[in-house]
Amino acid sequence: MKLLLILVVVLAGVWLWRSNRQSDPRLHREKTKVEPPPLDMVRCKLCSVHFPATDGVQGKKGWYCSADHRQRAEP
């Protein structure tokens, strides 16, 4: 009977230790994803398509979605 009581106490201790360890805030911080900042969107002067400014080509009159559109709009 004494051995059974010790076993129950040890198992309860292990259960409490594991349940407290899973609620550790450091573990939750690692799982959260950081979203990237939003991109600046611009509109092509020739075809009016919206696209990220990093993907575009800037000309004298504004932004263009490709070098071909810049050449056609700015002779």
C-alpha positions in Angstrom: 0.0 0.0 0.0 2.9 2.4 0.8 4.5 1.7 -2.6 1.2 2.5 -4.3 0.9 5.8 -2.5 4.4 6.8 -3.5 3.7 5.9 -7.1 0.6 8.0 -7.2 2.4 11.0 -5.6 5.3 10.6 -8.2 2.9 10.4 -11.1 0.9 13.4 -9.9 4.2 15.4 -9.6 5.3 14.4 -13.1 1.9 15.4 -14.5 2.0 18.8 -12.7 5.5 19.4 -13.9 4.6 18.6 -17.6 1.4 20.7 -17.5 3.3 23.7 -16.2 6.1 23.3 -18.7 3.8 23.3 -21.7 2.3 26.6 -20.7 5.7 28.3 -20.6 5.5 31.7 -22.4 8.9 31.1 -24.1 7.5 28.2 -26.0 4.5 30.2 -27.3 6.8 33.1 -28.4 8.7 30.7 -30.7 5.5 29.5 -32.4 4.1 32.8 -33.2 4.8 34.0 -36.8 5.8 37.5 -37.5 4.0 38.9 -40.6 6.1 40.9 -43.0 5.2 44.6 -43.5 2.8 45.4 -46.3 4.3 46.3 -49.7 3.9 49.6 -51.4 1.6 49.1 -54.4 1.8 51.3 -57.5 -0.1 51.5 -60.8 1.3 51.1 -64.3 0.9 54.3 -66.3 0.2 52.3 -69.5 -2.1 49.4 -68.5 -3.3 50.5 -65.0 -2.3 47.2 -63.4 -1.4 47.4 -59.7 1.8 45.7 -58.6 4.4 46.0 -55.8 6.8 48.8 -56.3 9.8 46.5 -55.9 8.6 44.6 -59.0 8.1 47.6 -61.2 10.2 49.9 -63.4 10.3 53.6 -62.7 10.4 56.0 -65.7 10.2 59.7 -66.2 6.4 59.8 -66.1 5.8 57.3 -63.3 5.8 53.5 -62.6 5.5 50.8 -65.2 4.9 47.0 -64.8 7.7 46.1 -67.3 10.5 47.7 -69.3 8.5 47.2 -72.5 5.6 49.3 -71.2 8.1 52.0 -70.1 9.6 52.1 -73.6 6.1 52.2 -75.3 4.9 55.1 -73.0 8.2 57.1 -73.1 9.6 57.2 -76.6 
